[in-house]
Amino acid sequence: MLEAPIPEEEPARLKELHSYGVLDTSPEDIFDDITHLVQDITGAKIGIISLVDENRQWFKSCVGLEDAPQETPRNISFCGHTIVQRKPLIIPDALEDERFCDNPLVKEPPRIRFYAGFPLIAANGMVLGSLCAIDLEPRSLTPQQITSMERLARQVVSQMELRREAHLLQSAERALQIQDSKAAPPDIQLLSDITLVMDRDQLMQMLTLMFELDQPPCFALARCKFKEYSRISATLGTAAAESLVQTGLERLRSCLPPQATMTRFSENEVVIVLPHLSEEAAVTAIVERCVASLETPLKLNDRDLELNMSAGVVIFKNNYNDPDSLLSDASIAQRIAITDRSTNRAFRFIDLPSRLAVQQHYQIETDLRRTIRRNEIIPYLQPIVDLGTGDPVGLECLMRWRTESSDILLPDAFLPISHLAGLSGELDLQIIHKALQASQQLAAVAPERPLQLSVNLSGLLLENEALRIRLLQLIRTTPLPPGWHLQVELVEDYLQDNGSDLGAFLNTLRRQGVSIAIDDFGTGYSSLSRLHNYPVRTVKVDSSFVQRINDPRNPSNQVLKTIQSLGADLALTITAEGVETESQRTWLLENGYSQGQGFLFSRAMSVQATCDYLAQVR
């Protein structure tokens, strides 16, 4: 019998092996999954992950061999021979190989006949052990099987690297806890099971390997996006966003079955793979739990912040040719989940309508880019009125898009797509510029009636410093008529962070004479009691509350009374949106509301139609 030789760099190799902290650890599903894949790929009875220590080979995973010992002596091991080379050691029939024919593992149980060992090579070139396929009958491997096994061996090393990183992180965390002044924020914790979080390269290797199997297993893949990551990063910084993501991953992990894997696919995306799941109902239950887990605000120091999540889901039943097409369909479904407001679900499965919808979205995005280049977005204006007299006190500028077929599109048809395409900030600047220019024409019709001109700011503009600077310059260089003043509206969700950058920008606007209004109030997660942190002058109550005045099933009367009372205490102007009936107007007046906006008074109008309107009411 030829004993396994000792590599020349043995001390360094052993030091590298021990640094992973894997030896003598408990069995783990992810490693057992890999050894099961060894069986699937090769057809061999036994799959083993073997790590070669100083005097033994130790099995991190062994499947297919009942009552197998967890280790065997190194000097008789096949894997001891594998680690002295960097290519696979394949022995079709051990009884016909003079090196192994009299080996105790061949002559006695388990009576090995076939062995294929694929070296587990660390990043520094040291060979840690072997990924083995073993059978009790002679056999051979095809070139494709050999390639797949080599890839799978790299996955083993990747998983070991993750464990070493986790060990280092835990050591660092303990050291930080000793030094109170440098301790991590108490509300942010490391993943308790970081072992199942892959990186992007590892995911692609795993998917590629699964696609190359003769009979790939069914699985589901969800591509998940943290919708608030960019805004939090822009207002509170990347470190805060990353801390929240780590907490979000912890929540997601608690919602997943043990065999699932997660991948940090990009800074704001996670890919979840759910093996052996092919029924939509079972996948739906898991994804719903994941989405719900992020609906509750996350804690960062004294702030409650939201990540929220949208997801696109694909079920693989041997119906894709490669990982890229699978991930592309998941991305399509995710995008539809974000833009489709016809349902309240934050995730979508890919289907034919989704593919057609994304093609339509792409066409809208292409046409919208051309429209922005041509400066063709149209300003429409809706009066804000005194509820007592019906006289206009202001105008809100809303954008419209006249397509090449002369259709007039409302914002709901293109704003969600413009946000995904990163165009909403440019749309803001273009429509604000046109509104400021149109104010001169409007003022000429009713010079004795100075008005407030209200414009909307999207999240992309608020998050982008370059766009904010362009807005400030635009306001300075395009003055309003005498007596008029400008108001900017932003949705209340952008106040929940209490970010210093946002506060500084809003204060700069205020110093330039611009009023700040909170739009659609009551639909987000802010509160009137926190508005004093910002230079807010006006709150616009969302139309959904006005529509439910005296609703027999879900009345909003008390909520509206509370908002008005708190607003009065904070010296805020309260504007009711969506006023459509005289009874709504009467109730609002009786309960302290002075301003309103809605179809009862006027729909949004073109600039010329607004001129005619002002001429009639002056």
C-alpha positions in Angstrom: 0.0 0.0 0.0 1.3 3.4 -0.9 0.8 5.8 2.1 -0.4 9.3 1.5 2.6 11.7 1.1 3.1 14.8 3.2 3.1 18.1 1.2 6.2 20.3 1.4 4.2 23.3 2.7 2.5 21.2 5.4 2.9 23.6 8.3 1.4 26.5 6.3 -1.3 24.2 4.9 -2.4 23.1 8.4 -2.4 26.7 9.7 -4.6 27.7 6.8 -7.0 24.8 7.4 -7.4 25.5 11.1 -8.1 29.2 10.4 -11.5 28.3 9.0 -12.8 27.0 12.3 -14.6 24.2 10.5 -12.9 21.1 11.9 -15.0 19.2 14.4 -18.1 21.3 13.8 -21.7 19.9 13.6 -23.3 18.8 10.4 -24.8 21.6 8.3 -27.5 21.4 5.7 -25.6 23.5 3.1 -22.7 21.1 3.1 -25.0 18.1 3.0 -26.7 19.6 0.0 -23.4 19.8 -1.7 -22.6 16.2 -1.1 -26.1 15.2 -2.3 -25.3 17.1 -5.5 -22.1 15.0 -5.8 -24.4 12.0 -5.9 -26.6 13.6 -8.5 -23.8 14.7 -10.7 -21.7 11.6 -10.7 -24.2 8.8 -10.0 -21.9 7.5 -7.3 -23.3 6.1 -4.1 -21.3 8.2 -1.7 -20.4 11.9 -1.5 -17.9 13.2 1.0 -16.4 16.6 2.0 -13.1 15.6 3.5 -10.6 17.9 5.3 -7.1 16.5 5.8 -5.7 17.3 9.2 -2.3 16.4 10.6 -3.1 12.7 11.4 -6.6 12.2 10.0 -9.1 13.0 7.3 -12.2 14.5 8.9 -15.6 14.4 7.1 -17.6 17.7 7.2 -20.3 15.8 5.3 -20.7 12.2 4.3 -23.9 11.0 2.6 -24.6 7.5 1.2 -22.6 5.5 3.7 -24.6 4.3 6.7 -22.8 4.3 10.1 -19.8 5.9 8.5 -17.1 7.1 10.9 -16.5 10.9 11.0 -12.8 10.5 10.3 -10.2 7.9 9.1 -6.4 7.7 9.5 -4.7 10.1 7.1 -2.0 7.5 6.1 -4.6 5.2 4.5 -6.8 8.0 3.0 -7.3 8.5 -0.7 -7.7 12.2 0.0 -4.2 12.4 1.4 -3.1 11.7 -2.1 -5.5 14.3 -3.6 -4.1 17.2 -1.6 -0.6 16.9 -3.0 -1.9 17.9 -6.5 -4.1 20.6 -7.9 -6.0 18.4 -10.3 -8.6 15.8 -9.7 -7.5 12.3 -8.6 -9.8 9.8 -10.4 -9.4 6.1 -9.8 -11.9 4.1 -12.0 -11.2 0.8 -10.2 -9.1 0.7 -7.0 -8.5 -3.0 -7.3 -6.8 -2.4 -10.6 -4.6 0.4 -9.2 -1.3 -0.8 -7.6 -1.3 2.2 -5.3 -4.6 1.3 -3.7 -5.4 -2.4 -4.4 -4.2 -3.5 -0.9 -5.5 -0.4 0.9 -7.6 -1.4 4.0 -10.5 0.8 2.7 -10.5 -1.3 -0.5 -9.9 -4.8 1.0 -12.2 -4.2 4.0 -15.5 -2.3 4.4 -16.5 0.0 2.8 -14.6 -1.8 0.0 -14.0 1.2 -2.2 -13.8 0.5 -5.9 -14.3 4.0 -7.5 -12.8 7.2 -6.1 -12.8 10.7 -7.6 -11.3 13.4 -5.4 -11.4 17.1 -6.3 -9.0 19.3 -4.3 -10.4 22.0 -2.1 -8.0 24.9 -3.0 -7.9 28.0 -0.7 -7.4 31.5 -2.1 -3.7 31.3 -1.2 -3.2 28.0 -3.1 -3.2 25.7 -0.1 -5.2 22.4 -0.5 -7.4 21.9 2.4 -9.0 18.6 1.6 -11.1 17.0 -1.1 -14.6 16.8 -2.4 -15.1 13.1 -3.1 -17.3 10.8 -5.1 -17.0 7.2 -4.1 -18.7 4.0 -5.3 -18.5 0.3 -4.4 -18.5 -0.5 -8.1 -16.0 0.6 -10.8 -17.2 3.6 -12.9 -15.9 6.6 -14.8 -16.8 10.3 -15.2 -17.6 12.3 -18.3 -15.7 15.6 -19.0 -18.9 17.5 -18.2 -19.2 15.7 -14.8 -15.6 16.5 -14.0 -16.2 20.2 -14.8 -19.3 20.3 -12.6 -17.4 18.6 -9.7 -14.6 21.2 -10.0 -17.2 24.0 -9.7 -18.8 22.3 -6.8 -15.5 22.0 -5.0 -15.1 25.8 -5.4 -18.5 26.2 -3.7 -17.3 24.1 -0.8 -14.3 26.5 -0.3 -16.6 29.5 -0.7 -18.8 28.2 2.1 -15.8 27.7 4.3 -14.7 31.2 3.5 -18.0 32.5 4.8 -17.5 30.6 8.0 -14.1 32.1 8.5 -15.5 35.6 7.8 -18.3 34.9 10.4 -15.7 33.8 12.9 -13.6 36.9 12.3 -16.7 39.2 12.6 -17.8 37.5 15.8 -14.3 38.0 17.3 -14.3 41.6 16.2 -17.7 42.1 17.7 -16.6 40.7 21.1 -13.6 43.0 21.0 -15.8 46.0 20.3 -18.1 45.1 23.1 -15.2 45.2 25.5 -14.4 48.7 24.3 -17.6 50.6 25.2 -16.6 53.7 23.3 -16.3 51.7 20.1 -19.2 49.4 20.5 -21.6 48.8 17.6 -25.0 50.5 17.9 -27.1 48.4 20.2 -30.0 48.0 17.8 -27.9 46.7 14.9 -26.8 43.0 15.2 -24.8 40.7 13.0 -26.6 37.9 11.3 -26.8 35.0 13.6 -26.7 32.6 10.7 -24.4 34.4 8.3 -23.3 31.1 6.9 -26.2 31.0 4.4 -25.5 34.4 2.9 -23.6 34.1 -0.4 -22.0 36.7 -2.5 -23.0 37.3 -6.1 -20.2 35.2 -7.7 -21.1 32.3 -5.4 -24.7 32.5 -6.4 -23.9 32.4 -10.1 -21.6 29.5 -9.6 -24.3 27.6 -7.8 -26.9 28.3 -10.4 -24.6 27.4 -13.3 -23.9 24.1 -11.6 -27.6 23.4 -11.2 -28.3 24.2 -14.8 -25.6 21.7 -16.0 -27.2 18.7 -14.2 -28.8 16.2 -16.4 -32.0 16.5 -14.3 -31.8 19.9 -12.6 -33.9 20.0 -9.4 -36.9 22.4 -9.2 -36.5 25.5 -7.2 -37.9 29.0 -6.7 -35.9 32.2 -6.9 -37.0 35.6 -5.5 -35.2 38.8 -6.4 -35.9 41.2 -3.6 -35.2 45.0 -3.6 -35.0 47.2 -0.5 -37.0 50.1 -1.7 -35.8 52.7 0.8 -32.1 51.9 0.7 -31.2 54.8 -1.7 -33.1 57.4 0.3 -31.7 56.3 3.6 -28.2 56.2 2.2 -28.6 59.7 0.8 -30.1 61.2 4.0 -28.3 59.3 6.8 -25.3 57.9 5.0 -24.1 54.6 3.7 -23.1 53.2 7.1 -26.7 53.7 8.4 -28.2 52.0 5.3 -25.8 49.1 5.6 -26.7 48.6 9.3 -30.3 48.5 8.4 -29.7 46.0 5.7 -28.0 43.7 8.1 -31.0 43.9 10.4 -33.2 43.3 7.4 -31.3 40.2 6.4 -31.7 38.9 10.0 -35.4 39.3 9.7 -35.5 37.6 6.3 -33.4 34.7 7.5 -35.9 34.0 10.2 -38.7 33.7 7.6 -36.9 31.1 5.4 -36.7 27.4 5.6 -33.3 25.9 6.7 -32.3 24.8 3.2 -32.8 28.3 1.6 -29.9 30.5 0.7 -29.6 34.3 0.5 -27.3 36.4 -1.7 -26.4 40.1 -1.3 -26.8 40.6 -5.1 -26.2 44.4 -5.0 -26.3 47.2 -2.4 -30.1 47.2 -2.4 -30.9 43.7 -3.7 -31.1 40.3 -2.2 -31.7 37.0 -4.1 -33.3 34.2 -2.2 -33.1 30.6 -3.6 -35.7 28.1 -2.2 -34.7 24.6 -3.3 -37.1 21.8 -4.1 -40.1 24.2 -4.2 -42.2 24.2 -7.3 -45.8 25.0 -6.1 -46.7 28.6 -6.2 -48.8 28.5 -3.0 -45.9 27.3 -0.9 -43.6 29.9 -2.4 -46.2 32.6 -1.9 -46.4 31.8 1.8 -42.7 32.2 2.3 -42.4 35.4 0.2 -45.3 36.9 2.0 -43.6 36.3 5.4 -40.5 37.9 4.0 -42.3 41.0 2.8 -44.3 41.3 6.1 -41.1 41.0 8.1 -39.8 44.3 6.7 -43.1 46.2 6.9 -42.5 46.9 10.6 -40.0 49.8 11.0 -36.4 48.9 11.8 -34.7 50.5 14.7 -31.5 52.6 14.3 -30.6 54.3 17.5 -33.6 56.5 18.3 -35.1 56.4 14.8 -37.7 54.1 13.3 -36.8 53.6 9.7 -38.3 51.4 6.9 -36.6 49.4 4.2 -39.7 47.8 2.7 -39.2 45.2 0.0 -40.6 44.4 -3.4 -39.9 41.0 -5.0 -40.0 39.2 -8.3 -40.4 35.5 -8.2 -39.5 32.8 -10.7 -40.1 29.0 -10.3 -37.6 26.9 -12.2 -39.0 23.6 -13.7 -36.3 23.0 -16.3 -37.8 25.9 -18.2 -34.8 28.2 -18.5 -31.5 27.6 -20.4 -29.2 29.7 -18.2 -29.0 31.7 -14.9 -29.0 35.0 -16.7 -32.4 34.5 -18.3 -33.8 33.3 -14.9 -32.5 36.3 -13.1 -33.8 38.6 -15.9 -37.3 37.3 -15.5 -37.1 37.7 -11.8 -36.0 41.3 -12.3 -39.0 41.9 -14.7 -41.4 40.5 -12.1 -39.8 42.7 -9.4 -40.2 45.8 -11.6 -43.8 45.0 -12.2 -44.3 44.6 -8.4 -43.0 48.1 -7.9 -45.0 49.8 -10.6 -48.3 47.9 -10.7 -50.7 49.6 -8.4 -53.7 47.4 -9.3 -53.0 45.1 -6.4 -51.6 45.6 -2.9 -49.1 42.8 -3.2 -45.4 43.7 -2.9 -44.3 40.8 -5.1 -45.1 39.2 -8.4 -44.5 35.9 -10.2 -43.3 36.2 -13.7 -45.9 35.5 -16.4 -46.7 36.4 -20.0 -48.6 39.6 -19.0 -45.6 40.7 -16.9 -43.2 40.2 -19.8 -45.6 42.2 -22.1 -45.9 44.9 -19.4 -42.2 45.3 -19.1 -41.9 45.7 -22.8 -44.5 48.4 -22.6 -42.7 50.0 -19.7 -39.5 50.0 -21.7 -41.2 51.8 -24.6 -42.7 54.4 -22.2 -39.3 55.0 -20.7 -37.7 55.4 -24.2 -40.4 57.8 -25.2 -40.2 59.7 -21.9 -36.5 60.2 -22.3 -37.1 61.7 -25.7 -39.9 63.9 -24.3 -37.5 65.2 -21.6 -34.8 66.0 -24.2 -37.3 67.9 -26.2 -38.7 69.8 -23.2 -42.2 68.7 -24.0 -43.7 67.9 -20.5 -46.8 70.1 -20.1 -47.8 72.0 -17.0 -51.4 71.7 -15.8 -52.7 73.7 -12.8 -55.4 72.9 -10.2 -56.7 75.7 -8.0 -56.4 75.6 -4.2 -59.3 77.6 -2.8 -60.7 79.3 0.2 -63.4 76.8 1.4 -65.6 79.6 2.6 -65.7 81.7 -0.6 -64.4 79.3 -3.3 -61.9 81.9 -4.4 -58.5 80.7 -5.5 -55.6 81.2 -3.0 -53.1 79.2 -4.9 -52.4 76.9 -7.9 -50.7 73.4 -7.8 -48.7 72.6 -10.9 -49.2 69.1 -12.1 -47.4 67.5 -15.1 -49.0 66.0 -18.1 -47.4 64.2 -21.1 -48.8 64.6 -24.6 -47.6 61.6 -26.5 -46.8 61.5 -30.2 -50.3 60.1 -30.8 -51.6 63.3 -29.0 -52.9 61.4 -26.0 -52.6 63.3 -22.7 -51.2 60.9 -20.0 -51.7 61.5 -16.3 -48.8 61.2 -13.9 -49.9 57.8 -12.7 -49.2 56.4 -16.2 -45.5 57.4 -16.2 -44.2 58.7 -12.9 -43.6 55.2 -11.4 -41.6 54.2 -14.5 -39.8 57.6 -14.5 -38.7 56.9 -10.9 -37.4 53.4 -11.7 -35.5 54.9 -14.7 -34.0 57.7 -12.6 -35.8 60.4 -14.5 -38.2 61.8 -12.0 -35.7 64.5 -10.8 -35.3 65.8 -14.3 -39.1 65.8 -14.8 -39.4 67.9 -11.6 -36.9 70.5 -12.8 -38.5 70.7 -16.2 -42.1 71.2 -14.9 -41.0 73.6 -12.2 -39.3 75.7 -14.8 -42.4 75.8 -17.0 -44.6 76.6 -14.0 -42.4 79.5 -13.0 -42.4 80.8 -16.6 -46.2 80.4 -16.8 -46.8 82.4 -13.6 -46.1 85.6 -15.5 -48.8 84.9 -18.0 -51.2 83.9 -15.2 -50.5 87.0 -13.1 -51.2 89.2 -16.1 -54.8 88.0 -16.2 -55.4 88.8 -12.5 -52.8 91.2 -11.3 -54.8 92.1 -8.2 -54.8 88.5 -7.0 -51.4 87.3 -5.9 -51.3 83.5 -5.6 -49.2 80.7 -4.2 -47.7 78.5 -6.8 -47.2 75.0 -5.5 -44.9 72.4 -7.2 -44.0 68.8 -6.2 -40.5 67.4 -5.5 -39.8 63.7 -6.0 -37.6 61.6 -3.8 -34.9 61.4 -6.5 -34.5 65.2 -6.5 -34.4 65.3 -2.7 -31.7 62.6 -2.6 -29.5 64.0 -5.4 -27.3 67.0 -4.4 -26.6 68.0 -8.0 -30.4 68.2 -8.7 -31.0 70.1 -5.5 -28.3 72.7 -6.6 -30.0 73.0 -10.0 -33.4 73.6 -8.3 -32.0 76.4 -6.1 -30.4 78.0 -9.1 -33.6 77.7 -11.1 -35.6 79.5 -8.3 -33.0 82.3 -8.1 -33.0 82.9 -11.9 -36.7 82.6 -12.6 -38.6 85.0 -10.4 -42.3 84.9 -9.7 -44.6 87.9 -10.3 -44.8 90.5 -7.5 -46.9 89.2 -4.5 -46.7 85.6 -5.6 -44.8 83.0 -3.6 -43.5 79.5 -4.3 -44.4 76.4 -2.3 -42.7 73.0 -2.7 -44.6 69.8 -1.7 -43.0 66.6 -0.6 -44.5 63.4 0.7 -44.3 62.8 4.4 -42.3 59.6 4.2 -39.2 61.7 3.5 -39.5 63.3 6.9 -39.3 60.1 8.9 -35.5 59.9 8.7 -35.0 63.4 10.2 -31.8 63.5 8.0 -29.5 66.5 8.4 -29.0 66.9 4.7 -32.7 67.1 4.0 -33.2 69.5 6.9 -30.4 71.8 5.6 -31.8 71.8 2.1 -35.3 72.6 3.2 -33.9 75.5 5.4 -32.0 76.8 2.4 -35.3 76.8 0.4 -37.0 78.6 3.3 -34.4 81.3 3.3 -35.0 81.9 -0.4 -38.7 82.6 0.5 -40.0 79.1 -0.5 -42.7 77.6 1.7 -42.6 73.8 2.5 -45.7 71.7 2.4 -46.2 68.0 3.2 -48.3 66.3 0.6 -50.7 63.3 1.0 -50.4 63.6 4.8 -51.7 60.6 6.7 -50.6 57.9 4.3 -47.0 57.5 5.5 -45.2 57.1 8.8 -44.6 60.7 9.9 -46.6 62.6 12.5 -47.6 66.2 13.1 -45.7 66.2 16.4 -42.4 65.7 14.5 -43.0 68.4 11.9 -41.4 71.1 14.1 -38.0 69.5 13.1 -38.4 71.0 9.6 -39.5 74.4 8.3 -42.9 73.1 7.3 -45.7 75.7 6.8 -48.5 73.6 5.2 -49.9 70.1 5.6 -52.1 68.7 2.7 -54.4 66.0 4.1 -54.6 63.0 1.7 -57.9 62.8 -0.3 -58.6 59.3 1.1 -59.5 60.9 4.5 -61.8 63.4 2.8 -63.6 60.7 0.8 -64.4 58.9 4.1 -66.1 61.7 5.9 -69.2 60.2 7.5 -68.4 56.8 5.9 -70.7 54.4 7.8 -68.1 51.6 7.8 -64.8 53.4 8.2 -65.3 57.1 9.0 -62.3 59.4 9.1 -63.9 62.3 10.9 -62.0 61.9 14.2 -58.7 61.6 12.3 -59.4 64.8 10.4 -60.4 66.6 13.6 -57.1 65.5 15.3 -55.0 66.7 12.3 -56.7 70.0 12.3 -56.3 70.5 16.0 -52.6 69.6 16.0 -52.0 71.7 12.9 -53.5 74.7 14.6 -51.3 74.2 17.7 -48.3 74.2 15.4 -49.5 77.2 13.4 -49.7 75.2 10.2 -52.0 75.8 7.3 -54.1 72.7 6.7 -55.3 72.0 3.1 -57.9 69.3 2.4 -57.3 67.4 -0.8 -59.9 65.6 -2.9 -62.9 67.7 -2.0 -65.7 66.5 -4.4 -69.0 67.2 -2.7 -70.7 70.1 -1.0 -71.3 68.0 2.1 -67.5 67.4 2.4 -66.9 71.1 2.0 -69.5 71.9 4.7 -68.1 69.4 7.2 -64.5 70.7 6.7 -65.5 74.3 7.2 -67.5 73.4 10.3 -64.4 71.6 11.7 -61.8 74.4 11.2 -60.5 73.7 7.7 -60.0 76.9 5.7 -58.4 75.6 2.4 -59.3 72.8 0.0 -58.6 71.4 -3.4 -60.6 69.0 -5.6 -63.0 68.4 -8.4 -65.8 70.3 -6.6 -63.9 73.5 -7.4 -62.0 72.6 -10.6 -60.0 69.9 -12.3 -56.4 70.5 -13.4 -56.3 72.8 -16.4 -53.9 73.8 -19.1 -52.2 77.2 -18.7 -54.6 78.9 -21.1 -57.6 77.3 -19.4 -56.3 78.5 -16.0 -56.0 82.0 -17.4 -59.6 81.9 -18.4 -60.6 80.6 -15.0 -58.7 83.4 -13.2 -60.3 86.0 -15.5 -63.8 84.7 -14.5 -63.2 84.7 -10.7 -61.3 88.0 -10.3 
